[in-house]
Amino acid sequence: MAVSKQKIMIVDDDNNIAELISLYLIKECFEAEIYNDGESALAALDTYEPNLILLDLMLPGMDGYQVCREVRAKSNIPIIMLSAKGEVFDKVLGLELGADDYMEKPFDSKELVARVKSVLRRYKAVPETVQETNEKCVEYPDLIINQTNYSVIYMGKNIDMPPKELELLYFLAASPNHVFTREQLLDQIWGYEYMGDTRTVDVHIKRLREKINDHESWKISTIWGIGYKFEVRV
């Protein structure tokens, strides 16, 4: 029985780079489709149904930031931003808008493929046909974080959350009152030597706090000069 390939949407106006990326991915048994502008990519989103989007920042017309906003308004499809811009501001802005990762051009083909695989691994929920005996789930008053099926229920409502946000929240909540440095969190959640800086963690914590307010029983605490902890009041 043939296994369906995971689909990657490449959005880049430089066709030479896009074709090169496509070749790398096809060689690794992915399916890839190229779109040279944001409008056509968004129009094809529902029909192509990609598993991941490689999104160039500098696009004609609608730029990568706007495309990211539009995608995030209706979907949690993983997004890796690609850009020749290496400024911290650009990286942070991309992550704040909901990108899961950020790579600077020029990049190494092996690293690109490794990051695609890493993000997809983290995003993929356990299939319903698989019986999970050790479900990764933590519960607190008004908060349930389930990393097995990638769901967060806060105050009785399902909260949409990109994979890395959920994994960061789960990791902290699974070790209550334990302080983690930003470097430890980068290593645990991103799983490789991240090319950005530790502000990546701060951006994701900020996004978590926008979705989940402090509770009388628990909160995400900043330990100044060190990192973060999931504080549980006893």
N, C-alpha and C positions, 0 to 999 in steps of 0.2 A: 504494500500500500504506500503510495507516494506521500511524503510529508510536505505540507504546504510551506513555502518559503516565507520568511518574514519580509515585509515590504518596507523599504526605505524611500522616503520622499526627499529628493535633493533639490533645494531651492537656491539657485546661484545664477547670476547673470553672465558669469564667465564660463562659457560652454566648455572650454578646454579643461578647466579645473573640475567642472561638474562631470564631464566624461571620464576623467581620471579617477575621481571618487567612485563613480559607478562601476568602473572596471575592478577596483579594489574590492568593492562589496560583492559583486557578482562572483568573483573568485572565491569569496568566503561563503558562498551559497545563499546570499541574500538576493531578493529581487529589488531592483532600483528603477525609479522613474525621475526624470529631470524636468524641472520647471524653471524658467528663466526670469520670472517675476512673481511678486507676492499675490497679485490678483488671480492669476491662473492657478497658482498652488491652492489658494483658498477655495476656488471654484471646484477644484478636483478632490478636495478633502473627503467629502462624503462618499464619492464614488470609488476612489482609489483605496480609501481606508488604510493608510499607512500605519505600521507599528512604531515608526520613529521618523522624525523630521530633522534633516540637516539643513539649517537655515542660515544663509549668508546675511550679514548685517546690512551691507551696502547694496541695496537693490534699487532699480529704477522705479519711480513712482512710489508705491508703498514700501517703506523700508522694513528691515527685519524686525525692528522693535514693534512696529504696528502689526505686522503679520503675527508675531508672538502674542500680542494682546488679543487679536481676533481669534486665534486658535484657542487660547486659554479661556476665552469667554464661553466656549461650548465644549471643550475637551481637555483631558489630561494626557493626551498623547505626548510621550517624551520628546523634548526638543533639545538639540545640541546646536548652539550658535557658532558660526564660523565667521571670523573677521580678521582683517589685517590690523585692526586697531588693538593695541595692547594696553591701553590705559585702564587703570583700576576702575575708573568711573564707568567705562563702557561695560566692563565685566559685571560690575555690581548692578548696573541698570538692567542688563540682560537677565540676570538672575532674579532681580526683583519683579520683573515682568512675568516670570514663570518658567524661564529656561532651566533645564536640568543640568546643563554643562556648557562650557564655553571653550573653544579652541582658537588659538591664534594661527593665522596663515603666515608663512608656509608651515605645514605640519607634516609629520612623519606618517606615512600610510599605515604602518603597523599600529601606531598609537591611536590613530583615528578609528580603525577597526576594533581595537581593544576597548575603546571608550563606548563605541556603539554597542558592543556585546555586553559591557558592564551595565550600561543604563537599561538595556532591554532585560537583563537578568533581574535587575531590581524592580522593574516595572511589572514583570509578568506575575500574575496571580496564580495560585495553585489551581489546576483544573478541577472542576466539580467532581470528576470521576475518581480523583485521587482521595483516598481517605487519609486525612492528616491526624495522626494519633497525638502528636505533640504540637498542638496549635499554639502559634506565637500570638498570644493575646494578653494584654494587661488591662485591668479594670480598676477605676477609682470612682468616687462619687461623681455622677454626671459625665463620666468620660470612659469610653471603651476604645482601645486602640488594638486593632487586629492586623498583624502583619502577614497572616496566612492568606487572607482574602483582600488585603489592602483596603481596609475600611476604618473610618473614625466616626464614632457616634458621640456627639457632644450635646448635652442638655436635651437628649432625646432625638436629635436631628443628625442626619448623615452629612458629614462635612467633606466636600470635594478637596482633595489634597494631592499634589504631585508626589511621585514615589519618594524622592529624597526628603521632602518635608515629613512625610509619614514615617520614614525610617529613622530620621533624626528624633522625632517625638517618641517613637517606640523605644529607641535605644536609651534615651534619657529616662523615660518612665519605667523601663524594666529594671533600672538600678536607682531607686529612689534615694534622694539625699546624697548621692555620690557625685563628687565634683569631677568634671571632665575638662581638660584643656581643649582649646580650639584645635590644636594639632591632633590630639587623640580623636576628636570627633571627625575631623577630615579623614584620618586614616580609617576609622571604623565605617563611616557612611559612604565615602567615595571609593574606598578600596584600592586606591593606587596613589602614586605620588602626584598630587594635584598641582597643575601648572599655575594656578591662581595663587591667592594668598588666603590667610585665615579669615578675611572679611566675608568670604563665601559663607562661613558658618553664621556670622552675624546677620547676614541677609536672610538666611533661612529661618533663624530664630525670630527675626522681626516679622516675617510672613506668618509664622505659627502664632505669634502673639496677636496678630490682626484677626485671626480666625478663632482663637481660643483665649478667653479672658481668664485672669487669675480666679481661682476658686477658693472658698473658705478653707477647703481641706488640702489644696495643692496649688502649686504654681511653678512656672519656669523661672528660675532665679539666675540673675547675672552675678557671678563672683568676680568682682572687678580685678583686672590684671591677670586673671587666670582663665576663666571660661564660664561654664554653665552647669546647673544641676536641676533636676526635677525635685523640687522641695515638697515634701509631704509633712503636713503638720499633724503631730500625734496628740 
